[in-house]
Amino acid sequence: MKFLPKAFLSTVAMVAVAGFASTASAVTWDLPAPLGEGNMHTIYLRHFAERVAHYSGGDFTIKVHASQSLIKEKETLKAVRNSQIQIGQFFLYRMGNDHPIYNTSQIPFIAGKADTAWKIWMLSEPKTQELMAKQNAKILIAVTWPETGFYTKEPITSLDQFKGVKFRTFSPYTSRMAELMGSDPVQIQVSEIAQAFATNLVQVMYTSAQTGVDSQAWDFAKYYTHARGGNRSMTLTVVNEKAYAKLSDKNKTALMMAAKDAQTYGWILCDSLNAKLMKTLEKNGMVVQNPSPELDKKIIEVGETILNEWAKGAGAEGEAVLKAYKNQ
């Protein structure tokens, strides 16, 4: 797959190799994860923990705590920065107000394909890593979400049908998207989606296929409309720089090798999940459909408007992403 880093191919080949010889200095870290056990972002973290134990010969253990059971997702980066925890996973859009580069994966309708999402992440990753260093954090794993689309009770064929509708979004940029579509954006947490539909707080949802399955969208929506892949939001797993520095050289190597394994596994898992998730929606009674030519044209215009707005404030990195989009 084009979006896989070359360095990863050799790492994957090493999975079957026996771990390093064990020593007496065992290390245990706790890793808070925001999502449930069945979610892909938790699945590859479990793989990551297994690889750390393998490569360290059992001297380095990482315990994954799913479903925000250890710490709330929105507090994770702060907890890593303050050395409250050594490692954690969070949604990159949480940082969107701090620097435009954090919003790269939030721009809708321009990087719906995994290859394009990877290419744009490679352009924004150096600056993101630089900014994370100022937070006393180092990026270990960056994985996108499956494609994002529209969930509605009625079939959607025109952008006009979104006008005046209460629209569930999950970030400032998806809220901007809803505004350009003539809707009223409402940011709702995943755990509150079903109730929001039941009480008519929202009538339309824009979210990933994974979230659609996790929230059992078929209980409140009938149609899923593809949206050119939507936007492929990034989820990061970061380590506290001081905690990393204290590791032995062997455990540092084990951590980084395991992170490469997990990142590749996460991207492969994400890319392979789309078809499965769509089948799950259909199996439960939802109609999965492509956008009409008219709707497709209009959402491209919305995406390009947001991209140009974002690029103006994102400096050289923004120009690089804009060029990559135009040349794809």
Secondary structure, DSSP 8 states (H G I E B T S, - for coil): -TTS-HHHHHHHHTTTS------S--EEEEEE-SS-TTSHHHHHHHHHHHHHHHHTTTSEEEEEE-TTSSS-GGGHHHHHHTTSSSEEEEEGGGGTTT-GGGGGGGSTTS--SHHHHHHHHHHHHHHHHHHHHTTTEEEEEEEE---EEEEESS----GGGGTT-EEEESSHHHHHHHHHTT-EEEE--GGGHHHHHHTTS-SEEEEEHHHHHHTTGGGT--EEEE-TT----EEEEEEEHHHHHHS-HHHHHHHHHHHHHHHHHHHHHHHHHHHHHHHHHHHTT-EEE---HHHHHHHHHHHHHHHHHHHHHSHHHHHHHHHHHHT-
